[in-house]
Amino acid sequence: MGAAFFQHALDHSWVTRKGMTRIVAVTDTGRAVLREQLGLGYAALEASGSEPSCSSRPSRGEN
């Protein structure tokens, strides 16, 4: 289900990929849709920002 939702978000320009990486950014349109349709609040969507932020925590499977 997650892969299908992600593909739908890409197809509708709710998110954009950053190059060939796994990094994505939520677009202004995506933020509006996620607020309206899923009830996600401002704080949850601002974490995605227009530019992705990096975390110092390792990804899954990394130690």
MOMOFEN-V910155 format. One record per residue. N is the residue number from 1. PHI is phi as a letter, one per 40 degrees, with the letter a starting at -180 (none if undefined). Layout:
n = (N N)
phi = (PHI PHI)
This chain:
n = (1 2 3 4 5 6 7 8 9 10 11 12 13 14 15 16 17 18 19 20 21 22 23 24 25 26 27 28 29 30 31 32 33 34 35 36 37 38 39 40 41 42 43 44 45 46 47 48 49 50 51 52 53 54 55 56 57 58 59 60 61 62 63)
phi = (none c c c c c c c c c c b f c b b c b g c c c c b b c c d c c c c c c c c c b g c c d c c c c c c f c b c b c b c c c c d g c b)
